[in-house]
C-alpha cells in the first residue's frame, strides 16, 4: 500500500452533494491510472480482403482504485463492509473532482459510479479495503 496524493469527490449533478471516495494520505493499493477509451465500429465489405474500423465517438475515462481504511474495532469494520457500498450514489450522474496534492484540480464530467465493494483487510487488525470503479467523460481543469 502507498500513500495517496489524490483526493476524489463524486459530486452529484442534481443537488451538488459530494461523496468523498479518496482523501490525501489514504492508503491505496497502487498509483491511479488515468486512461481514455472509446468504442469502435468494425466493418467488412464483401469482396474486400480487409475490413476497417471507425471510431464510434464519445471517449470515456475509466478509473479504478482500492482504498485501505482502519477502523476502531472488528465490529465497526464488518459493519462498514455492508453499509458503505449501500450508501453510494449509484443512480446519480455527476462529476468526479480529482485534486492532486500541491497540484491541479480536474473535473471529470458525465461521471457515474459503476461499483463499490468493501472487504476486510487480512493484513490489518481492523482494516477494510474499499474498491471503487467509476467512469467519466470530458476532463476539464478547474480554474
Secondary structure, 3 states (H helix, E strand, C coil): CEECCEEEEEEECCCCCEEEEECCCCEECCCCCCCCEEEEEEECCCCCCCCEEEEEEEEEEEEEEEEEEECCCHHHHHHHHHHHHHCCCCCCCEEEEEEECCCCEEEEEEEEEEEEEEEECCCCCCEEEEEEEEEECCEEECC
